[in-house]
């Protein structure tokens, strides 16, 4: 895996950046395509270890981590916990095709969200926009008060 530098031009607004962690190449490529066509910058990773490397390189530039629940070696929830050791404010969207109620629990107070697979392009983009909007509002409220 080749890491790409996290450099943003100063003269234009920075696109929102998503670290996408998906071990299935076809799903990863299709999701990257959907997210890029919706205007997001996407940093793909095939497993939790690669995701940690990318996050360490670019953490200040990553707005959301989207991860599959089932990954080789670590679950998406475990990856979220690992990332929070470095950055407690990290926002994590966990996806899963399994109907396990434990997986489907959202915890906005801890910035953990869930999206069931399969999802449509529209559902995915709306979910991410809703999460990022809520996080932005929360940051603004904290800074204001």
C-alpha positions, 0 to 999 in steps of 0.5 A: 500500500502506498501512502499519499501525502496529506497536503491541501492547497491553501487557496481553496476549501479543503474537501472532507476526508474519509479514511475508508477501511474495507478488506474486500477490494471490490467493495472498497473500490466501489465505495471509494468511487461513490465517495469521490463522486460525492466530493469527498477525499478518500484514503483507502485501507485494506485492514486495521493495520493499514488504517492505523498507518494512514491515520497516524500520517494524516489524523488532523486531515481526516474528518471521518473513519468509515470501517467495515465491522469485520476486518482481518485481525481486528473488528471495526469497533476495536479499530475505533477504540485503537484510533481513540487512544491517539485521538479521542475526537475521531468520528467512526462510521461502522458498516456491517452486513450482519444483523447483529444488534450489538453492531447496530448500536450508535453512540453519537456521544462517543462519535460512533455511528452505524450503517447496515450493508447493503446501502445505496449511494444516496443512503451512504452520502446522506448518512455521512453528511448527517454525521459530519454536520452533527459533529460540526455543530457539536464543535461549534457549540463547544467553542461558543460556550 
